[in-house]
Amino acid sequence: MRNKIAVTEETYLEGQFLIAMPGMEDGRFARSVVFLCAHSDEGAMGFIVNQPQDVGFPDLLVQLGVMDEDQAIKLPADARDMMVCNGGPLDRSRGFVLHSDDYVVESSMPVSKEICLTATVDILRAISDGSGPRRALMTLGYSGWGAGQLEDEIAQNGWLTCPGNNGLLFDSDVELKYERALETLGIDPTHLSVVSGHA
């Protein structure tokens, strides 16, 4: 299968998913689905959304000093169950929240028509007291590419791309996100080739 995309100013991939091909050389991205938040001729930045962290959201709030353990036990179910993912290999000590656009503060960055990114502790407090966004996913760390690097990886058959999808982005069933992302393109994962095609 050939996947060569010339990325021009009109085809930046913000708000889209990157889906790792089976031949992905970087093991940190094996079977990963990445939601791209920024893409320009200077590079790209996004978050892996299907690699869950070992730490749960309540434990993270306690570690960050947002609340104590007694308060964490009383969190609303939505906050208690919020997914925390490994967003990528860069800046792993920093947290980022991808969320629906019903919660916007000064530090929020719009990514697409319905998705925002906020990286301040205020959103964690809002989620914990029930005043946060309707849908959210937290990551620790992010994924980044330098100028032209992502385009090269796509041209070398490292990634497939598909439009962003809120249902897939916020779905808590991380085990199936990779297959579901491929299905949006009509692709059976067992039919993917690890060898890039050449015309």
C-alpha positions as a LaTeX table, in Angstrom:
\begin{tabular}{lrrr}
\hline
Residue & $x$ (\AA) & $y$ (\AA) & $z$ (\AA) \\
\hline
Met1 & 0.00 & 0.00 & 0.00 \\
Arg2 & 1.39 & 3.39 & $-0.94$ \\
Asn3 & 0.87 & 6.44 & 1.25 \\
Lys4 & 2.73 & 9.42 & $-0.11$ \\
Ile5 & 1.32 & 12.82 & 0.80 \\
Ala6 & 2.72 & 16.15 & $-0.29$ \\
Val7 & 1.87 & 18.51 & 2.55 \\
Thr8 & 1.28 & 22.06 & 1.43 \\
Glu9 & $-0.06$ & 25.07 & 3.31 \\
Glu10 & $-3.59$ & 24.02 & 2.31 \\
Thr11 & $-3.15$ & 20.45 & 3.58 \\
Tyr12 & $-1.74$ & 20.87 & 7.06 \\
Leu13 & $-2.94$ & 18.02 & 9.22 \\
Glu14 & $-4.09$ & 19.82 & 12.39 \\
Gly15 & $-7.09$ & 18.10 & 13.92 \\
Gln16 & $-6.34$ & 14.82 & 12.12 \\
Phe17 & $-5.14$ & 11.43 & 13.33 \\
Leu18 & $-1.85$ & 9.83 & 12.45 \\
Ile19 & $-2.05$ & 6.03 & 12.47 \\
Ala20 & 1.24 & 4.16 & 12.78 \\
Met21 & 1.95 & 1.66 & 10.02 \\
Pro22 & 3.16 & $-1.83$ & 11.01 \\
Gly23 & 6.69 & $-1.01$ & 9.86 \\
Met24 & 7.02 & 1.97 & 12.23 \\
Glu25 & 10.72 & 2.00 & 13.13 \\
Asp26 & 10.32 & 3.96 & 16.37 \\
Gly27 & 8.99 & 1.45 & 18.93 \\
Arg28 & 7.56 & 4.25 & 21.06 \\
Phe29 & 4.95 & 4.79 & 18.35 \\
Ala30 & 4.13 & 1.15 & 17.53 \\
Arg31 & 0.37 & 0.75 & 16.91 \\
Ser32 & $-0.16$ & 4.33 & 18.01 \\
Val33 & $-2.90$ & 6.76 & 17.12 \\
Val34 & $-1.74$ & 10.38 & 17.38 \\
Phe35 & $-4.06$ & 13.39 & 17.40 \\
Leu36 & $-2.26$ & 16.30 & 15.69 \\
Cys37 & $-2.76$ & 19.69 & 17.34 \\
Ala38 & $-0.31$ & 21.80 & 15.36 \\
His39 & 1.25 & 21.41 & 11.93 \\
Ser40 & 3.09 & 23.94 & 9.80 \\
Asp41 & 6.23 & 24.18 & 7.69 \\
Glu42 & 8.10 & 24.57 & 11.00 \\
Gly43 & 7.04 & 21.16 & 12.32 \\
Ala44 & 4.21 & 19.34 & 14.05 \\
Met45 & 2.96 & 18.52 & 17.53 \\
Gly46 & 0.40 & 16.03 & 18.76 \\
Phe47 & $-0.54$ & 13.46 & 21.38 \\
Ile48 & $-0.71$ & 9.67 & 21.38 \\
Val49 & $-4.28$ & 8.88 & 22.44 \\
Asn50 & $-4.22$ & 5.09 & 22.75 \\
Gln51 & $-1.42$ & 4.37 & 25.23 \\
Pro52 & $-2.90$ & 4.50 & 28.75 \\
Gln53 & $-0.72$ & 5.53 & 31.68 \\
Asp54 & $-0.43$ & 3.36 & 34.77 \\
Val55 & $-1.52$ & 6.29 & 36.93 \\
Gly56 & $-5.21$ & 7.18 & 37.20 \\
Phe57 & $-6.59$ & 10.72 & 37.16 \\
Pro58 & $-7.41$ & 10.80 & 40.92 \\
Asp59 & $-3.87$ & 9.68 & 41.81 \\
Leu60 & $-2.46$ & 12.31 & 39.47 \\
Leu61 & $-4.49$ & 15.05 & 41.16 \\
Val62 & $-3.08$ & 13.98 & 44.52 \\
Gln63 & 0.49 & 13.85 & 43.15 \\
Leu64 & 0.12 & 17.36 & 41.70 \\
Gly65 & $-1.24$ & 18.72 & 44.98 \\
Val66 & $-4.60$ & 19.68 & 43.43 \\
Met67 & $-6.38$ & 17.75 & 46.21 \\
Asp68 & $-5.69$ & 15.30 & 49.00 \\
Glu69 & $-6.56$ & 11.60 & 49.02 \\
Asp70 & $-9.83$ & 12.09 & 50.93 \\
Gln71 & $-11.04$ & 14.56 & 48.29 \\
Ala72 & $-9.90$ & 12.29 & 45.46 \\
Ile73 & $-12.08$ & 9.46 & 46.78 \\
Lys74 & $-15.15$ & 11.72 & 46.45 \\
Leu75 & $-14.55$ & 12.74 & 42.83 \\
Pro76 & $-17.55$ & 12.56 & 40.45 \\
Ala77 & $-17.53$ & 9.39 & 38.32 \\
Asp78 & $-16.62$ & 11.28 & 35.10 \\
Ala79 & $-13.52$ & 12.75 & 36.73 \\
Arg80 & $-12.59$ & 9.53 & 38.51 \\
Asp81 & $-12.70$ & 7.59 & 35.25 \\
Met82 & $-11.01$ & 10.16 & 33.03 \\
Met83 & $-8.34$ & 8.56 & 30.92 \\
Val84 & $-4.68$ & 9.54 & 31.29 \\
Cys85 & $-2.51$ & 8.60 & 28.30 \\
Asn86 & 1.16 & 8.65 & 27.43 \\
Gly87 & 1.07 & 11.58 & 24.99 \\
Gly88 & 4.54 & 10.98 & 23.63 \\
Pro89 & 8.22 & 10.90 & 24.48 \\
Leu90 & 8.71 & 14.65 & 24.98 \\
Asp91 & 8.25 & 16.55 & 28.27 \\
Arg92 & 6.75 & 13.55 & 30.08 \\
Ser93 & 6.44 & 15.45 & 33.36 \\
Arg94 & 3.98 & 17.93 & 31.84 \\
Gly95 & 0.24 & 17.37 & 31.54 \\
Phe96 & $-2.02$ & 18.36 & 28.64 \\
Val97 & $-5.81$ & 18.10 & 28.35 \\
Leu98 & $-7.57$ & 17.66 & 25.02 \\
His99 & $-11.20$ & 18.56 & 25.50 \\
Ser100 & $-14.51$ & 19.60 & 24.00 \\
Asp101 & $-15.00$ & 23.29 & 23.27 \\
Asp102 & $-17.65$ & 23.80 & 25.96 \\
Tyr103 & $-14.84$ & 24.75 & 28.34 \\
Val104 & $-12.53$ & 27.55 & 27.20 \\
Val105 & $-10.22$ & 29.70 & 29.32 \\
Glu106 & $-7.58$ & 32.22 & 28.31 \\
Ser107 & $-4.90$ & 29.54 & 28.12 \\
Ser108 & $-7.01$ & 27.21 & 25.92 \\
Met109 & $-5.83$ & 26.73 & 22.35 \\
Pro110 & $-8.42$ & 25.80 & 19.70 \\
Val111 & $-7.23$ & 22.80 & 17.68 \\
Ser112 & $-10.26$ & 22.17 & 15.48 \\
Lys113 & $-13.86$ & 23.32 & 15.29 \\
Glu114 & $-14.84$ & 21.29 & 18.39 \\
Ile115 & $-11.56$ & 20.45 & 20.17 \\
Cys116 & $-9.34$ & 22.59 & 22.39 \\
Leu117 & $-6.06$ & 22.01 & 24.22 \\
Thr118 & $-5.45$ & 23.37 & 27.72 \\
Ala119 & $-2.27$ & 22.76 & 29.72 \\
Thr120 & $-2.89$ & 24.59 & 33.00 \\
Val121 & $-3.86$ & 23.19 & 36.39 \\
Asp122 & $-7.11$ & 25.20 & 36.31 \\
Ile123 & $-8.72$ & 22.69 & 33.96 \\
Leu124 & $-7.82$ & 19.84 & 36.32 \\
Arg125 & $-9.58$ & 21.65 & 39.16 \\
Ala126 & $-12.59$ & 22.32 & 36.91 \\
Ile127 & $-12.81$ & 18.66 & 35.90 \\
Ser128 & $-12.50$ & 17.56 & 39.52 \\
Asp129 & $-15.35$ & 19.81 & 40.71 \\
Gly130 & $-17.65$ & 19.04 & 37.77 \\
Ser131 & $-17.36$ & 22.42 & 36.05 \\
Gly132 & $-14.93$ & 21.29 & 33.34 \\
Pro133 & $-15.50$ & 20.20 & 29.74 \\
Arg134 & $-18.09$ & 17.58 & 28.86 \\
Arg135 & $-15.44$ & 15.37 & 27.25 \\
Ala136 & $-11.73$ & 15.31 & 28.02 \\
Leu137 & $-8.60$ & 13.22 & 27.78 \\
Met138 & $-5.36$ & 13.96 & 29.63 \\
Thr139 & $-1.88$ & 13.10 & 28.42 \\
Leu140 & 1.51 & 13.22 & 30.05 \\
Gly141 & 4.07 & 14.33 & 27.49 \\
Tyr142 & 3.63 & 15.04 & 23.80 \\
Ser143 & 4.95 & 14.04 & 20.39 \\
Gly144 & 6.83 & 16.47 & 18.18 \\
Trp145 & 8.43 & 16.63 & 14.74 \\
Gly146 & 10.86 & 19.16 & 13.31 \\
Ala147 & 10.48 & 20.95 & 9.99 \\
Gly148 & 9.73 & 18.41 & 7.24 \\
Gln149 & 10.20 & 15.41 & 9.57 \\
Leu150 & 6.57 & 14.30 & 9.68 \\
Glu151 & 6.17 & 14.74 & 5.93 \\
Asp152 & 9.22 & 12.51 & 5.41 \\
Glu153 & 7.84 & 9.85 & 7.77 \\
Ile154 & 4.50 & 9.87 & 5.93 \\
Ala155 & 6.27 & 9.62 & 2.56 \\
Gln156 & 8.33 & 6.68 & 3.91 \\
Asn157 & 5.11 & 4.81 & 4.75 \\
Gly158 & 5.43 & 5.40 & 8.51 \\
Trp159 & 1.97 & 6.88 & 8.99 \\
Leu160 & $-1.51$ & 6.90 & 7.55 \\
Thr161 & $-3.71$ & 9.94 & 8.13 \\
Cys162 & $-7.43$ & 10.26 & 8.68 \\
Pro163 & $-9.79$ & 13.04 & 9.75 \\
Gly164 & $-10.20$ & 13.68 & 13.46 \\
Asn165 & $-13.20$ & 12.08 & 15.10 \\
Asn166 & $-14.45$ & 13.10 & 18.55 \\
Gly167 & $-15.96$ & 9.70 & 19.24 \\
Leu168 & $-12.65$ & 8.01 & 18.60 \\
Leu169 & $-10.58$ & 10.68 & 20.35 \\
Phe170 & $-12.47$ & 10.52 & 23.63 \\
Asp171 & $-13.45$ & 6.84 & 23.58 \\
Ser172 & $-12.18$ & 5.15 & 26.73 \\
Asp173 & $-11.74$ & 1.80 & 24.94 \\
Val174 & $-8.07$ & 2.41 & 24.14 \\
Glu175 & $-7.41$ & $-1.21$ & 23.24 \\
Leu176 & $-9.49$ & $-0.87$ & 20.06 \\
Lys177 & $-8.59$ & 2.69 & 19.01 \\
Tyr178 & $-5.91$ & 1.56 & 16.58 \\
Glu179 & $-8.23$ & $-0.86$ & 14.73 \\
Arg180 & $-11.12$ & 1.63 & 14.81 \\
Ala181 & $-8.92$ & 4.39 & 13.36 \\
Leu182 & $-7.95$ & 2.08 & 10.48 \\
Glu183 & $-11.59$ & 1.15 & 9.96 \\
Thr184 & $-12.44$ & 4.82 & 9.34 \\
Leu185 & $-10.25$ & 4.45 & 6.24 \\
Gly186 & $-11.82$ & 1.12 & 5.31 \\
Ile187 & $-8.58$ & $-0.74$ & 6.09 \\
Asp188 & $-8.26$ & $-4.19$ & 7.64 \\
Pro189 & $-5.10$ & $-4.12$ & 9.83 \\
Thr190 & $-4.15$ & $-7.62$ & 8.70 \\
His191 & $-3.85$ & $-6.35$ & 5.11 \\
Leu192 & $-1.33$ & $-3.61$ & 5.87 \\
Ser193 & 2.12 & $-4.00$ & 4.35 \\
Val194 & 5.31 & $-3.05$ & 6.15 \\
Val195 & 7.01 & $-2.32$ & 2.82 \\
Ser196 & 6.50 & 1.08 & 1.21 \\
Gly197 & 5.48 & 1.10 & $-2.41$ \\
His198 & 7.31 & 2.90 & $-5.20$ \\
Ala199 & 5.81 & 3.90 & $-8.52$ \\
\hline
\end{tabular}
